[in-house]
């Protein structure tokens, strides 16, 4: 299973979904799906823009977790 840490990262930067959408140009629905961890697929461009905004690596944003 892939976990997305966007909600935690946004909290650390005190940013709202609308802030991220405005600064990245990404659709709010894309950001919301990642924030709520229910995205089925993500465009590479979206990941790139989020990594640029938060100055992080892909591994900081996503994590592979083995189901128990």
C-alpha positions as a Python dict, from the first residue, in 0.01 Angstrom:
ca = {
    (1, 'X'): (0, 0, 0),
    (2, 'X'): (123, 352, -75),
    (3, 'X'): (77, 619, 194),
    (4, 'X'): (72, 986, 102),
    (5, 'X'): (207, 1232, 357),
    (6, 'X'): (69, 1546, 190),
    (7, 'X'): (-162, 1628, 482),
    (8, 'X'): (128, 1616, 729),
    (9, 'X'): (355, 1823, 504),
    (10, 'X'): (82, 2080, 446),
    (11, 'X'): (25, 2100, 821),
    (12, 'X'): (395, 2158, 884),
    (13, 'X'): (385, 2446, 632),
    (14, 'X'): (47, 2571, 763),
    (15, 'X'): (-102, 2553, 414),
    (16, 'X'): (-457, 2485, 300),
    (17, 'X'): (-564, 2297, -11),
    (18, 'X'): (-648, 2629, -178),
    (19, 'X'): (-295, 2759, -103),
    (20, 'X'): (-136, 2453, -263),
    (21, 'X'): (-368, 2474, -565),
    (22, 'X'): (-287, 2841, -617),
    (23, 'X'): (89, 2798, -585),
    (24, 'X'): (120, 2482, -797),
    (25, 'X'): (-156, 2530, -1053),
    (26, 'X'): (-286, 2182, -971),
    (27, 'X'): (-658, 2109, -962),
    (28, 'X'): (-813, 2117, -614),
    (29, 'X'): (-960, 1769, -668),
    (30, 'X'): (-612, 1626, -728),
    (31, 'X'): (-478, 1783, -410),
    (32, 'X'): (-785, 1679, -210),
    (33, 'X'): (-754, 1316, -326),
    (34, 'X'): (-388, 1307, -220),
    (35, 'X'): (-463, 1488, 106),
    (36, 'X'): (-735, 1234, 194),
    (37, 'X'): (-522, 943, 68),
    (38, 'X'): (-785, 815, -174),
    (39, 'X'): (-618, 898, -507),
    (40, 'X'): (-618, 605, -750),
    (41, 'X'): (-343, 752, -969),
    (42, 'X'): (-128, 1062, -974),
    (43, 'X'): (37, 1237, -1267),
    (44, 'X'): (417, 1266, -1250),
    (45, 'X'): (380, 1641, -1316),
    (46, 'X'): (165, 1676, -1002),
    (47, 'X'): (425, 1496, -790),
    (48, 'X'): (697, 1717, -938),
    (49, 'X'): (507, 2037, -858),
    (50, 'X'): (439, 1927, -501),
    (51, 'X'): (804, 1835, -448),
    (52, 'X'): (910, 2174, -583),
    (53, 'X'): (661, 2361, -363),
    (54, 'X'): (760, 2181, -43),
    (55, 'X'): (1128, 2141, -137),
    (56, 'X'): (1109, 1769, -68),
    (57, 'X'): (1184, 1437, -235),
    (58, 'X'): (928, 1191, -369),
    (59, 'X'): (1011, 963, -75),
    (60, 'X'): (912, 1239, 166),
    (61, 'X'): (572, 1264, -1),
    (62, 'X'): (499, 892, -52),
    (63, 'X'): (584, 579, 143),
    (64, 'X'): (535, 211, 65),
    (65, 'X'): (380, 34, 364),
    (66, 'X'): (341, -342, 385),
    (67, 'X'): (-15, -436, 490),
    (68, 'X'): (-33, -626, 816),
}
